[in-house]
Amino acid sequence: MIQIDKALIEKITEEVKRQIKKYETGIPVGVSNRHIHLSHEDLYKLFGNGYELTKYKDLSQPGQFAAKETVSIEGPKGSFKKVRILGPVRKDTQIEISVSDGFKLGITPIVRESGNIGDTPGVIIKGPKGRIVKNKGVIAALRHIHMPVDYAREHGFNNGDMVTVITEGIRKTAFYNVLIRVSDKYNLEMHIDMDEANSSGLKNGDRVEIVKK
Amino acid sequence: MIQIDKALIEKITEEVKRQIKKYETGIPVGVSNRHIHLSHEDLYKLFGNGYELTKYKDLSQPGQFAAKETVSIEGPKGSFKKVRILGPVRKDTQIEISVSDGFKLGITPIVRESGNIGDTPGVIIKGPKGRIVKNKGVIAALRHIHMPVDYAREHGFNNGDMVTVITEGIRKTAFYNVLIRVSDKYNLEMHIDMDEANSSGLKNGDRVEIVKK
């Protein structure tokens, strides 16, 4: 004879329902490690004239990929080898690091929206064919949510909105000032960096909720 | 003739008052880098029989100090040299690292209240006179607020309460599950680790608010 505690089973059922609902409605999380976007000009300086990046794997955002190629980046206090290049090439070279990475490099990255690199610190980049001294381009990416147009319309979000996102668990956290970026080229995903992931216990594929517009 | 915008001056005055109030009422923040507490037994194994720690500097909590002595810690994937020992010696050896540190070491620290090291991962510790293989003791410290008895009584907090703490700035964050620790041996201070500091932009001496009991 097995004893069944009805109250416990109901509690478990409720929790399972809650988790399934969260999975269905939550925003999937993508954790970004340090990486670099290169301009054509800088790609050629680092890898040789006319060089083209080789795809290593697709990223979750359509058309974006991690390249097989990596570079070294050097600051006044330290360096990182094998920093992944993300493709395709962009108008401007941009180096995305965490604040923790910044301590190792001796560089204080500015928290910025991707693409906005005015008045940001520089770094030295080394590739197999050359070395570049960049005088700007180092940022800690402002946390943001890539949002398809349909989803944004359905849920009442606009490009440029700032929202608050809440997590669960022992390191439960509310992240304020999360930028909404709407485009028909995007898949729904929240991007955070390693500091944000580690401080909140979030991992790739976890789901979070937008709690306030 | 100087034009004065009365509305602007009032706005600035209000902001200054708000900041002063925040300074007067806020909880000062202390950011903990990776460190280690040693038992007498382990101190002797690492530095020699009868060894005593030398004070390097006092910490903000009465009686606690950073020692001149450091050790190396080693995990399956990497190591850290010059990890600061905090004194005085304790009943059990405890190694406090961030989750980011854990990636470098190849160890996943458990988020735990200090002193609670059952079922936690181990690490290898090296000192000038010996090497110890610890089979437990590695934690990521649960964020907490050291609170004097008078302050706790006045503000209605009890030892063991969990509160939410809010920060300001571009990386504005609400930290849930912040443990209140009350003792007449404590100075008022919130302790967070490097991941939490870097993800929220908090630095030593910044002030934060408790927003919910």
Boltz contact constraints between the chains, C-beta under 6 A:
constraints:
  - contact:
      token1: [A, 99]
      token2: [B, 198]
      max_distance: 6.0
  - contact:
      token1: [A, 100]
      token2: [B, 100]
      max_distance: 6.0
  - contact:
      token1: [A, 100]
      token2: [B, 198]
      max_distance: 6.0
  - contact:
      token1: [A, 111]
      token2: [B, 170]
      max_distance: 6.0
  - contact:
      token1: [A, 170]
      token2: [B, 111]
      max_distance: 6.0
  - contact:
      token1: [A, 170]
      token2: [B, 177]
      max_distance: 6.0
  - contact:
      token1: [A, 172]
      token2: [B, 176]
      max_distance: 6.0
  - contact:
      token1: [A, 172]
      token2: [B, 177]
      max_distance: 6.0
  - contact:
      token1: [A, 174]
      token2: [B, 174]
      max_distance: 6.0
  - contact:
      token1: [A, 176]
      token2: [B, 172]
      max_distance: 6.0
  - contact:
      token1: [A, 177]
      token2: [B, 170]
      max_distance: 6.0
  - contact:
      token1: [A, 177]
      token2: [B, 172]
      max_distance: 6.0
  - contact:
      token1: [A, 195]
      token2: [B, 195]
      max_distance: 6.0
  - contact:
      token1: [A, 195]
      token2: [B, 198]
      max_distance: 6.0
  - contact:
      token1: [A, 195]
      token2: [B, 199]
      max_distance: 6.0
  - contact:
      token1: [A, 196]
      token2: [B, 199]
      max_distance: 6.0
  - contact:
      token1: [A, 198]
      token2: [B, 99]
      max_distance: 6.0
  - contact:
      token1: [A, 198]
      token2: [B, 100]
      max_distance: 6.0
  - contact:
      token1: [A, 198]
      token2: [B, 195]
      max_distance: 6.0
  - contact:
      token1: [A, 199]
      token2: [B, 195]
      max_distance: 6.0
  - contact:
      token1: [A, 199]
      token2: [B, 196]
      max_distance: 6.0
  - contact:
      token1: [A, 199]
      token2: [B, 199]
      max_distance: 6.0
